[in-house]
Amino acid sequence: MSNEIKDATQAMDIANKTAQKAGIIYWFITGVRKENTYWIVEIAGLSGRYIVRINASTGEVVDFRPVSQ
C-alpha cells in the first residue's frame, strides 16, 4: 500500500491531524500548494500561523513551524 499524497485533500487531512496533535485551538487551513516533492499547508489558529511540510511520497510530516510575522 502506497502512502503517496496525490492531492490537496489528503495533505489537508494530514495537516489537520498535525494541528490537533500540536494542541492548536480553533484553526483553519488558509492555503495548500505542492512544491517539488512536498505539500505545503498553511494553517491559521488563535495562537498564530503555521506551516506544515509533508513529503508527497511518504505522507510524513517533515516540518511544522510557526510563520514569522
PyMOL CGO cylinders between C-alpha atoms (Angstrom):
from pymol import cmd
from pymol.cgo import CYLINDER

trace = [
    CYLINDER, 0.00, 0.00, 0.00, 1.38, 3.37, -1.03, 0.3, 1, 1, 1, 1, 1, 1,
    CYLINDER, 1.38, 3.37, -1.03, 1.36, 6.36, 1.32, 0.3, 1, 1, 1, 1, 1, 1,
    CYLINDER, 1.36, 6.36, 1.32, 1.81, 8.78, -1.59, 0.3, 1, 1, 1, 1, 1, 1,
    CYLINDER, 1.81, 8.78, -1.59, -0.14, 12.02, -1.18, 0.3, 1, 1, 1, 1, 1, 1,
    CYLINDER, -0.14, 12.02, -1.18, -1.75, 12.63, -4.56, 0.3, 1, 1, 1, 1, 1, 1,
    CYLINDER, -1.75, 12.63, -4.56, -3.98, 15.63, -3.89, 0.3, 1, 1, 1, 1, 1, 1,
    CYLINDER, -3.98, 15.63, -3.89, -4.50, 18.64, -1.66, 0.3, 1, 1, 1, 1, 1, 1,
    CYLINDER, -4.50, 18.64, -1.66, -7.35, 16.99, 0.24, 0.3, 1, 1, 1, 1, 1, 1,
    CYLINDER, -7.35, 16.99, 0.24, -5.05, 14.26, 1.54, 0.3, 1, 1, 1, 1, 1, 1,
    CYLINDER, -5.05, 14.26, 1.54, -2.44, 16.87, 2.50, 0.3, 1, 1, 1, 1, 1, 1,
    CYLINDER, -2.44, 16.87, 2.50, -5.07, 18.88, 4.39, 0.3, 1, 1, 1, 1, 1, 1,
    CYLINDER, -5.07, 18.88, 4.39, -6.18, 15.77, 6.31, 0.3, 1, 1, 1, 1, 1, 1,
    CYLINDER, -6.18, 15.77, 6.31, -2.60, 15.20, 7.48, 0.3, 1, 1, 1, 1, 1, 1,
    CYLINDER, -2.60, 15.20, 7.48, -2.20, 18.89, 8.41, 0.3, 1, 1, 1, 1, 1, 1,
    CYLINDER, -2.20, 18.89, 8.41, -5.46, 18.81, 10.41, 0.3, 1, 1, 1, 1, 1, 1,
    CYLINDER, -5.46, 18.81, 10.41, -4.22, 15.80, 12.40, 0.3, 1, 1, 1, 1, 1, 1,
    CYLINDER, -4.22, 15.80, 12.40, -0.90, 17.55, 12.98, 0.3, 1, 1, 1, 1, 1, 1,
    CYLINDER, -0.90, 17.55, 12.98, -2.60, 20.73, 14.24, 0.3, 1, 1, 1, 1, 1, 1,
    CYLINDER, -2.60, 20.73, 14.24, -4.78, 18.67, 16.57, 0.3, 1, 1, 1, 1, 1, 1,
    CYLINDER, -4.78, 18.67, 16.57, -1.77, 16.79, 17.98, 0.3, 1, 1, 1, 1, 1, 1,
    CYLINDER, -1.77, 16.79, 17.98, 0.09, 20.09, 18.43, 0.3, 1, 1, 1, 1, 1, 1,
    CYLINDER, 0.09, 20.09, 18.43, -2.76, 21.43, 20.55, 0.3, 1, 1, 1, 1, 1, 1,
    CYLINDER, -2.76, 21.43, 20.55, -3.65, 24.33, 18.27, 0.3, 1, 1, 1, 1, 1, 1,
    CYLINDER, -3.65, 24.33, 18.27, -7.08, 25.68, 19.15, 0.3, 1, 1, 1, 1, 1, 1,
    CYLINDER, -7.08, 25.68, 19.15, -9.61, 26.79, 16.52, 0.3, 1, 1, 1, 1, 1, 1,
    CYLINDER, -9.61, 26.79, 16.52, -7.54, 26.52, 13.37, 0.3, 1, 1, 1, 1, 1, 1,
    CYLINDER, -7.54, 26.52, 13.37, -8.35, 26.65, 9.70, 0.3, 1, 1, 1, 1, 1, 1,
    CYLINDER, -8.35, 26.65, 9.70, -6.33, 25.98, 6.58, 0.3, 1, 1, 1, 1, 1, 1,
    CYLINDER, -6.33, 25.98, 6.58, -5.51, 29.09, 4.58, 0.3, 1, 1, 1, 1, 1, 1,
    CYLINDER, -5.51, 29.09, 4.58, -3.53, 27.56, 1.73, 0.3, 1, 1, 1, 1, 1, 1,
    CYLINDER, -3.53, 27.56, 1.73, -2.22, 24.37, 0.17, 0.3, 1, 1, 1, 1, 1, 1,
    CYLINDER, -2.22, 24.37, 0.17, 0.35, 24.04, -2.59, 0.3, 1, 1, 1, 1, 1, 1,
    CYLINDER, 0.35, 24.04, -2.59, 2.72, 21.44, -3.96, 0.3, 1, 1, 1, 1, 1, 1,
    CYLINDER, 2.72, 21.44, -3.96, 6.40, 22.38, -4.23, 0.3, 1, 1, 1, 1, 1, 1,
    CYLINDER, 6.40, 22.38, -4.23, 8.54, 19.73, -5.89, 0.3, 1, 1, 1, 1, 1, 1,
    CYLINDER, 8.54, 19.73, -5.89, 8.26, 16.64, -3.66, 0.3, 1, 1, 1, 1, 1, 1,
    CYLINDER, 8.26, 16.64, -3.66, 6.44, 18.34, -0.76, 0.3, 1, 1, 1, 1, 1, 1,
    CYLINDER, 6.44, 18.34, -0.76, 2.95, 19.54, 0.06, 0.3, 1, 1, 1, 1, 1, 1,
    CYLINDER, 2.95, 19.54, 0.06, 2.97, 22.87, 1.94, 0.3, 1, 1, 1, 1, 1, 1,
    CYLINDER, 2.97, 22.87, 1.94, -0.11, 23.52, 4.07, 0.3, 1, 1, 1, 1, 1, 1,
    CYLINDER, -0.11, 23.52, 4.07, -0.67, 26.87, 5.77, 0.3, 1, 1, 1, 1, 1, 1,
    CYLINDER, -0.67, 26.87, 5.77, -2.70, 26.93, 8.99, 0.3, 1, 1, 1, 1, 1, 1,
    CYLINDER, -2.70, 26.93, 8.99, -4.08, 29.89, 10.95, 0.3, 1, 1, 1, 1, 1, 1,
    CYLINDER, -4.08, 29.89, 10.95, -5.09, 29.44, 14.57, 0.3, 1, 1, 1, 1, 1, 1,
    CYLINDER, -5.09, 29.44, 14.57, -5.67, 31.50, 17.68, 0.3, 1, 1, 1, 1, 1, 1,
    CYLINDER, -5.67, 31.50, 17.68, -2.02, 31.08, 18.63, 0.3, 1, 1, 1, 1, 1, 1,
    CYLINDER, -2.02, 31.08, 18.63, -0.67, 32.20, 15.23, 0.3, 1, 1, 1, 1, 1, 1,
    CYLINDER, -0.67, 32.20, 15.23, 0.08, 30.97, 11.73, 0.3, 1, 1, 1, 1, 1, 1,
    CYLINDER, 0.08, 30.97, 11.73, 1.91, 27.74, 10.94, 0.3, 1, 1, 1, 1, 1, 1,
    CYLINDER, 1.91, 27.74, 10.94, 3.42, 25.87, 8.01, 0.3, 1, 1, 1, 1, 1, 1,
    CYLINDER, 3.42, 25.87, 8.01, 3.20, 22.09, 7.69, 0.3, 1, 1, 1, 1, 1, 1,
    CYLINDER, 3.20, 22.09, 7.69, 5.52, 20.50, 5.12, 0.3, 1, 1, 1, 1, 1, 1,
    CYLINDER, 5.52, 20.50, 5.12, 4.57, 16.96, 4.08, 0.3, 1, 1, 1, 1, 1, 1,
    CYLINDER, 4.57, 16.96, 4.08, 6.66, 14.55, 1.99, 0.3, 1, 1, 1, 1, 1, 1,
    CYLINDER, 6.66, 14.55, 1.99, 4.43, 13.78, -1.02, 0.3, 1, 1, 1, 1, 1, 1,
    CYLINDER, 4.43, 13.78, -1.02, 5.93, 10.30, -1.47, 0.3, 1, 1, 1, 1, 1, 1,
    CYLINDER, 5.93, 10.30, -1.47, 5.58, 9.05, 2.11, 0.3, 1, 1, 1, 1, 1, 1,
    CYLINDER, 5.58, 9.05, 2.11, 2.93, 11.25, 3.75, 0.3, 1, 1, 1, 1, 1, 1,
    CYLINDER, 2.93, 11.25, 3.75, 5.37, 12.03, 6.56, 0.3, 1, 1, 1, 1, 1, 1,
    CYLINDER, 5.37, 12.03, 6.56, 5.31, 15.48, 8.18, 0.3, 1, 1, 1, 1, 1, 1,
    CYLINDER, 5.31, 15.48, 8.18, 8.88, 16.73, 7.80, 0.3, 1, 1, 1, 1, 1, 1,
    CYLINDER, 8.88, 16.73, 7.80, 8.41, 20.26, 9.11, 0.3, 1, 1, 1, 1, 1, 1,
    CYLINDER, 8.41, 20.26, 9.11, 5.92, 22.01, 11.37, 0.3, 1, 1, 1, 1, 1, 1,
    CYLINDER, 5.92, 22.01, 11.37, 6.75, 25.55, 12.35, 0.3, 1, 1, 1, 1, 1, 1,
    CYLINDER, 6.75, 25.55, 12.35, 5.25, 28.96, 13.08, 0.3, 1, 1, 1, 1, 1, 1,
    CYLINDER, 5.25, 28.96, 13.08, 5.32, 31.55, 10.32, 0.3, 1, 1, 1, 1, 1, 1,
    CYLINDER, 5.32, 31.55, 10.32, 7.41, 34.63, 11.09, 0.3, 1, 1, 1, 1, 1, 1,
    CYLINDER, 7.41, 34.63, 11.09, 5.26, 37.73, 11.27, 0.3, 1, 1, 1, 1, 1, 1,
]
cmd.load_cgo(trace, "trace")
